[in-house]
Amino acid sequence: MSPLPGFLTVRVLRGINLVSRDATGSDPYVVLHLDGQKVKTNVIKKTVNPVWDEDLTLAVRSAATPIKLEVFDKDTFSKDDKMGDAEFDIEALMQMIQMDLEDIHSGTVVRTVRPSKHCCLADESPIIWENGHLVQDVMLKLRNVETGVLHLQLKWVNIPGTVISVAEQVNFSPSIFTTVLDLSVDSFLVCFIPKSWAVESELDEHHYYTDTEYVCEVENVPTAGIPRR
């Protein structure tokens, strides 16, 4: 298995035939959960076929832990309505990362993950060697709802660095990351803040901002005293 630190970039491409929760249509957004992290897309107004084309980034502690996904309808004056959920794992993708693929032509499908009754895949999920990276195309059928499919693309990003010890900092390339959170082992080993997440406001106990948009929440972890940039 590829050594941590590393990140999974989840490109949330689109939703297909999502349920309509309001008379005027839904205002859907997607939330991903992994090991106490929560990241979400922007809200797309008045559609059941939204196109997000947004990248969400998660620090991965174990490839065996499934990533949970929820879709919500944004409501202004009441609690957001749930529009389905799903989960997916990255074990097949991580297994392929261990392979020597440098001599393979870009665009080659190196493995295909097939749907089963034990997963949320709506169709075959190809893992493709593309421009020096492995990319997995994923179609997920939403659960606990009448209809709805989400289209995602997954890409693993290795980060140079060595974990010194639990709740200590990590050595890494400063050109990629601006700071590191020190978290307890009961919550999460480490959490990296990419430089693209430029902090524009004071950090509170859990939230981080880029520009003025909420992008990431780390739940149930201590504050690490991150300075403003």
C-alpha positions in Angstrom: 0.0 0.0 0.0 1.3 3.5 -0.8 2.7 5.1 2.3 1.0 8.1 3.7 1.0 11.1 3.6 -1.3 11.1 0.6 -4.5 12.6 -0.7 -7.5 11.5 -2.6 -8.8 14.1 -5.0 -12.5 13.4 -5.7 -13.8 15.3 -8.7 -17.6 15.6 -8.3 -18.7 15.8 -11.9 -22.5 15.7 -12.1 -25.7 14.2 -10.7 -28.2 12.4 -12.9 -32.0 12.2 -12.3 -31.8 13.3 -8.7 -35.0 13.4 -6.7 -36.9 16.7 -6.6 -37.5 17.8 -3.0 -39.3 21.1 -3.7 -42.1 22.2 -6.1 -39.6 24.5 -7.8 -36.9 21.8 -8.1 -33.9 20.9 -5.9 -30.8 22.9 -5.0 -28.4 20.0 -4.6 -24.9 19.8 -3.1 -22.7 16.9 -2.2 -20.9 16.1 1.1 -18.0 13.6 1.5 -17.0 12.1 4.9 -13.8 10.3 5.8 -12.1 9.9 9.2 -13.7 13.0 10.7 -13.2 15.1 7.6 -16.2 16.7 5.9 -15.9 18.4 2.5 -18.7 19.7 0.3 -19.4 21.1 -3.1 -21.2 24.3 -4.0 -25.0 24.4 -4.3 -26.4 24.2 -7.8 -29.8 26.0 -8.0 -33.0 24.5 -9.3 -32.0 21.3 -11.1 -32.1 17.6 -10.6 -29.2 17.1 -13.1 -26.5 19.3 -11.6 -23.1 19.8 -13.0 -20.5 20.6 -10.3 -17.1 19.7 -11.9 -15.5 20.4 -8.5 -12.4 18.9 -6.9 -12.7 17.9 -3.2 -9.6 16.6 -1.4 -9.4 14.1 1.5 -6.4 13.0 3.5 -6.5 9.2 3.6 -5.4 7.3 6.7 -6.4 3.8 5.4 -7.4 2.6 2.0 -9.7 0.1 3.7 -12.0 2.8 5.1 -14.9 3.5 2.8 -15.7 7.1 1.9 -19.3 8.1 2.6 -21.2 10.5 0.4 -24.5 12.4 0.9 -26.5 14.6 -1.3 -28.7 17.4 0.1 -31.2 19.9 -1.1 -30.3 23.3 0.3 -33.2 25.0 2.1 -33.0 28.6 3.3 -35.6 28.5 6.1 -35.6 24.9 7.1 -33.2 21.9 7.5 -31.7 20.7 4.3 -33.5 17.7 2.8 -31.5 14.6 2.2 -31.4 13.4 -1.5 -29.7 10.1 -1.0 -26.4 8.6 0.1 -23.7 6.2 -1.1 -20.3 5.0 -0.2 -17.2 3.8 -2.1 -13.8 2.4 -1.4 -10.4 3.0 -3.0 -8.8 -0.3 -2.4 -8.7 -1.2 -6.1 -7.2 2.1 -7.0 -4.5 1.8 -4.2 -3.6 -1.7 -5.4 -2.9 -0.4 -8.9 -0.7 2.4 -7.5 1.7 -0.3 -6.4 2.2 -1.4 -10.0 4.9 -0.2 -12.3 2.9 1.6 -15.0 5.4 4.0 -16.4 5.7 2.2 -19.7 2.0 2.0 -20.3 0.4 4.3 -22.9 -1.7 7.2 -21.6 -5.4 6.3 -21.8 -5.0 2.6 -21.1 -7.6 1.0 -18.8 -5.5 -1.0 -16.3 -8.3 -2.5 -14.3 -12.1 -2.5 -14.2 -14.1 -2.7 -11.0 -17.5 -4.3 -11.6 -20.8 -3.6 -9.7 -22.0 -6.0 -7.1 -24.8 -6.2 -4.5 -22.2 -5.2 -1.8 -21.3 -1.8 -3.4 -23.1 1.3 -4.7 -21.6 1.1 -8.2 -24.2 1.8 -10.9 -21.9 0.7 -13.7 -18.4 -0.7 -14.4 -15.7 1.5 -12.9 -12.5 1.7 -15.1 -9.1 2.7 -13.6 -7.2 4.5 -16.3 -3.5 5.4 -16.6 -3.7 9.0 -17.8 -0.8 11.4 -18.2 1.2 9.8 -15.4 -1.6 9.4 -13.0 -4.2 6.8 -12.2 -7.8 8.0 -12.5 -10.9 6.0 -11.6 -14.2 6.8 -13.2 -17.1 6.1 -10.8 -20.9 6.1 -11.2 -22.7 5.7 -7.9 -26.3 4.8 -7.4 -27.7 6.7 -4.5 -29.4 4.7 -1.6 -32.4 5.5 0.5 -34.0 7.4 -2.3 -36.2 6.7 -5.4 -33.7 7.8 -8.0 -30.3 9.4 -8.6 -26.8 8.6 -9.8 -23.6 10.6 -9.1 -20.6 10.7 -11.5 -17.2 11.0 -9.8 -13.5 10.8 -10.8 -10.9 9.7 -8.2 -7.2 10.5 -8.3 -4.5 9.6 -5.7 -1.9 12.2 -4.9 1.3 11.1 -3.1 2.8 13.8 -0.8 6.5 13.7 0.0 7.0 13.5 3.8 7.6 11.4 6.8 5.4 11.0 9.9 7.6 11.7 12.9 5.1 10.4 15.5 1.5 10.6 16.4 0.4 14.2 16.9 3.7 15.6 15.7 4.3 17.5 12.5 5.3 16.0 9.1 8.2 16.9 6.8 6.8 17.9 3.4 7.4 20.0 0.4 6.5 23.7 1.3 5.6 24.3 -2.3 2.6 22.0 -1.9 1.4 22.6 1.6 1.3 25.6 3.9 0.8 24.0 7.3 0.0 20.8 9.2 -2.5 20.1 11.9 -1.3 18.1 15.0 -4.2 15.9 15.9 -4.6 13.1 18.5 -4.5 9.5 17.4 -8.1 9.0 18.5 -9.3 11.7 16.0 -6.9 11.6 13.1 -3.2 11.2 12.6 -2.4 14.2 10.5 -4.4 16.7 8.4 -2.6 18.7 5.7 -3.8 22.1 4.5 -3.0 22.6 0.8 -1.8 26.0 -0.3 -4.9 26.3 -2.5 -7.0 26.5 0.7 -5.8 30.1 1.3 -7.1 31.2 4.7 -9.0 34.5 4.4 -10.6 34.6 7.8 -9.8 33.7 11.4 -9.8 30.0 12.1 -12.3 28.8 14.7 -12.1 25.4 16.3 -13.1 23.4 13.3 -13.5 25.3 10.1 -11.2 26.4 7.3 -12.0 28.8 4.5 -10.8 29.6 1.0 -11.7 33.1 -0.2 -15.1 33.4 1.6 -16.4 29.9 0.8 -16.6 27.1 3.3 -14.5 24.1 2.0 -13.6 21.8 4.8 -14.5 20.9 8.4 -12.5 18.6 10.6 -14.8 17.2 13.3 -14.0 16.3 16.9 -10.4 17.3 16.9 -8.4 19.9 19.0 -7.4 23.3 17.6 -3.8 23.3 16.4 -3.0 27.0 16.6 -2.7 27.5 12.8 -1.5 31.0 12.0 -3.2 33.1 9.3 -1.5 33.4 6.0 
